[in-house]
Amino acid sequence: MRHNETTANLLHRVHPAIADFTPYEPGKTIAAIQEQYGLSRVIKLASNENPLGTSAVVQEVIRRHAAYSFRYNQAGTPALSDAIGKHLGISSQCIVAGNGSDELIDLLIRVKARPGKDTVLTFCPCFALYVLQARLCGVTVRQAPLNPDMSFSFSALLEQADETTALCFVTTPDNPSGYSPAVTELEYLARSLPPQCLLVIDEAYMDFVDCVDKYSLLPRLGELDNVIILRTFSKMYGLAGLRLGYAVCPPWLAQAMLTVKPPFSVNHLAEAAGIAALEDTAFFQASKKAVLQGRAVLEKGLTGLGCTVYPSQANFLLFCPPPEGNKSAQTIFELLLQKGIIIRALQSYGLERHLRVSIGNKEENILFLEALKEVL
Ligand SMILES: *Cc1c(COP(=O)(O)O)cnc(C)c1O
């Protein structure tokens, strides 16, 4: 782009749908806040990353594979699909790996929904990517409100479903609340949606729940041929920057997705890292322990400071600052930034009074609570 050319006068040169597009708003980065406030140490609890970092075992595997970066890997990464299938006890024909689950969300919409005809159904607020990618694909989005306590009303969702509904996206545990419905409710939803509609259950945070069987529909996929489950290596496996997620779905859908997916969107290092990460059960267990302990510490600390904390099955907590305090959520967010602590303000989710904090390591959690106490 030429420097003197503003975005506005570029618009007539691109697809008109791009004109009123608001981009995804990611968590602020450590480097950006260090520069903005001249800070040497910044703690990031904004993007639900792993508090233990990247597994040392996986780092070693990435180092070993670095020399082969000049090679194309095998299209569609079948070795990785095999490893994921084995890990889950599911046929690898049901697995599609993607460049993060973000790519799979986009791919599912493209493969299933017809622009200008079909619709996508989800809650409001929800993970922004469902809405952004649907719009980019020219597919109308219908949204049903969450209950005031952030739990799900599947009847509100079903009311909006009809013969145009191609896909229904549900996140569990939900982002940004951490709410997770019982698996029986999800099964009811899967059986109640119109026959042509696929139910996409985004389980990005399922690794953090106290008991997977209570919340995940994965063991029932064999009986439900309209359900897709999305999982990611970005959170519990500590590989957000490498970009790796996967879909578990009926083989016919996996085949359709692999037919149109850019063949090398999952890169060689991500593939090797993913296979190694699945084997590194010690890191998984340590991460889970750190997050569950940290979640309890933060929940107690936030409640002690007078905040309203939503029950969470994920690696983050949604909370409202004390109602009697005179500072808005946005002000608290900004004052924490000045102290070198990045959490997440949620205007982009339409939640003005709420904040979200990712579970950090022991030290980060304490420093966050101390800073918040000062700010409040
Ligand atoms: C973090 C997150 C993901 C994971 O996205 P990747 O593209 O795999 O990094 C997916 N869905 C939700 C709701 C998330 O919060």
The ligand as an SDF file (V2000), in Angstrom:
LIG
                    3D

 15 15  0  0  0  0  0  0  0  0999 V2000
   -8.6280  -19.4990   21.3770 C   0  0  0  0  0  0  0  0  0  0  0  0
   -9.8580  -19.9480   20.7050 C   0  0  0  0  0  0  0  0  0  0  0  0
   -9.7800  -20.7760   19.5950 C   0  0  0  0  0  0  0  0  0  0  0  0
   -8.4640  -21.2720   19.0850 C   0  0  0  0  0  0  0  0  0  0  0  0
   -8.1180  -20.6630   17.9390 O   0  0  0  0  0  0  0  0  0  0  0  0
   -6.7940  -21.1150   17.1740 P   0  0  0  0  0  0  0  0  0  0  0  0
   -7.0500  -20.5740   15.8100 O   0  0  0  0  0  0  0  0  0  0  0  0
   -6.7490  -22.6160   17.1900 O   0  0  0  0  0  0  0  0  0  0  0  0
   -5.6550  -20.4920   17.8690 O   0  0  0  0  0  0  0  0  0  0  0  0
  -10.9480  -21.2190   19.0090 C   0  0  0  0  0  0  0  0  0  0  0  0
  -12.1470  -20.8710   19.5050 N   0  0  0  0  0  0  0  0  0  0  0  0
  -12.2470  -20.0970   20.5900 C   0  0  0  0  0  0  0  0  0  0  0  0
  -13.5890  -19.7830   21.1370 C   0  0  0  0  0  0  0  0  0  0  0  0
  -11.1110  -19.6020   21.2060 C   0  0  0  0  0  0  0  0  0  0  0  0
  -11.2340  -18.7940   22.2570 O   0  0  0  0  0  0  0  0  0  0  0  0
  1  2  1  0
  2  3  1  0
  2 14  2  0
  3  4  1  0
  3 10  2  0
  4  5  1  0
  5  6  1  0
  6  7  2  0
  6  8  1  0
  6  9  1  0
 10 11  1  0
 11 12  2  0
 12 13  1  0
 12 14  1  0
 14 15  1  0
M  END
$$$$
